[in-house]
Amino acid sequence: MGDVFKGHCMRLAEYTDYTLRVLMYCASHRERLVTIAEVAEQHHISKNHLMKIVNDLAREGVLETTRGRGGGMRLLLPPDQIRVGDIVRRSETDFRLVECFDASLNSCTLDPACRLKRLLQDALQAYFKTLDGATLADITGPSMVARPAPAGLARRPPGTTTTTLATVALPASRRR
């Protein structure tokens, strides 16, 4: 795909990005408890941001947390039972791609005859179909090694996100 998306992006909220990172890190370290401090250090994310995310994931039954010395967190379900689409739906707060997706706010005069709304609804459904077809196990694994952040990225200004994507081999059943 290369340059096709250069300058054009669909963005997940920072909260969702960090949520996925926490879950991927936990999935990659199933043999032990993981701490908020090590995730914060590995991904250069504020511990305060992570505490909220971890508390939300624990309340939702995705993570088990243990407090105190020797405490940490771990996945409550095997990674192959956690769908990426479910996590994104829980984490994102707004899937209104355009005003007319919300009848209470819609003032668009094109709405009765507009075909764009349907096109965007179909695109959103396709997006979730793709995400629902992948589990946490599909996007993590023992070979997943995080690269060190480039110099100067130890702290980012609030509201900015830098995500480094690594190539992950999908199982044969997921390849197209």
Phi, psi and omega in degrees: 000325172045245187280358181304321184262005181299123180085353179236130180212151170252129187246136169274152175296151178306320179302316181292317177304310181294323178300313179297321178297317179300312182294321178295320179295315178297320180294328180280350181230049184296338186285354184205168172286144179249142180256155175299321181300318182287326176293318179300316180291316182298318186255001179057052181239145178301136176300324180298318176301314183293325179298318178297314181298313181297318177299317178297316180294324177292317179297327180279355179081021179266322179244150169253133180240146177232126181272163172089184181301131181080005181278181180165207181219158176205160177293141175275336179243155173298148182304331180283359177251005180248109181278136180299319180301320179296319180294316180296318178300319181290328188271323181282148183254347187209115176249021175282101181287329177220163184308319186290353175290343180241103184303328182289340181250352188289121174235014182288128181280348179276347189311314183301328184243005187285132177262347180296317181304313181295318178300315180291324175298317178297319179296318179295319177297319179295321177302311181288330176299318178295312180295324179291339179279356181240142176249171176301325178296326180291332185254005177225176177167173182297335181275359181283108180240124180287139175276147176296146178291145176301153180306139177092357180259011181302326177226127176252152176298148179304142177086001177246150182223136172235120180244127176261120180265134175252152177283128181239128178283126178274152175300155183307326182292341183258350182283149179240000000 
